[in-house]
C-alpha cells in the first residue's frame, strides 16, 4: 500500500500449544496499546488524568460547594464539617473552587494544544515537503515568532481586551504551534525520501494529498506524543498568569488564581489555601508527562520494549 505506515505494522510470532509456530499479524496500534499498558507509571498517569476530569466535571454535580457567594463567616476557615478542605480569604469553599477552577485550566490546556497541534502539523509538513526556499522562509518565520516573549504578549492582550477561557486558549495556541512544526518538519524531511512517497508521486498524487494522506499519518506518532506536553505547558502557563494576577477575568477563575490568593496567606498558616491546588497542578502536569513518555515509547518501534 502506498500509504502504509512502516513503523506501525510489525509481525509477531506466537507459539501454539502443539509446539508449532504460527505467524500472527497484529496492528501497530494494538502493539502500541499493549506496550503502553505494560508501563505502570503511564497507567497511573492515565488514571490520575481520568480522576481529575471526573473530579472537575462530575464533582460539582455531586458536591455543591459555594463558589459564587462570599461568606465572611467562613473566611480562612480550616477544614471543618461542611468545608472538607476549608474556606479561602473570601469564605468560598476551597473544594468547590478546585472543581470549578480545574475546568477552566483543563479547557484552556486542551483547546490550546489542539490549535497548536493542527497549525504546527500542517505548517511543518508543508515546509518539509516543499524544501528549498519555501522551507527556509517558513522556518525563518517560526524563528521570528519564537523570539517574541509569549508571557509578555499574553499580559498585554489580557490587560487590553480581557482574559477569557477562549481568549487565553487562542493566544497560547497561536504561539505554541512553533515547536510541533519543527518536530513534524524533521519527521517529514525523513519520510519524503521513503519509497512509498516516491510511489505516491509516480501515481500522480498532488502535494495536498501527499501532506494529508501520506506524510501526516506517518508522522502521527510525533504529533500524538507532543499533544500531551502541549497540554501540560498550557496548564502551567495559565497557572503562572493567574499567580501573577493576570489570569481569567472574574467570575471565572482557574487553579492559578486560587494559588495566587492562597500564597498571600501561606505565612499565616492557612495551608489549605495553597497545598491542595498546588497538588492538583503538580499531579496533572506529572500525569501528562508520564502519559507522553509512554506514548513515545509505545508508538516508536525503536523504543518499544520487546
PyMOL commands that set and color helices and strands:
alter all, ss='L'
color gray80, all
select helices_A, chain A and resi 6-8+28-38+40-57+59-62+72-74+94-130+132-146+150-161+165-191+195-202+207-218+220-244+255-263+266-268+271-273+275-299
alter helices_A, ss='H'
color red, helices_A
select strands_A, chain A and resi 11-15+21-25
alter strands_A, ss='S'
color yellow, strands_A
deselect
rebuild
show_as cartoon
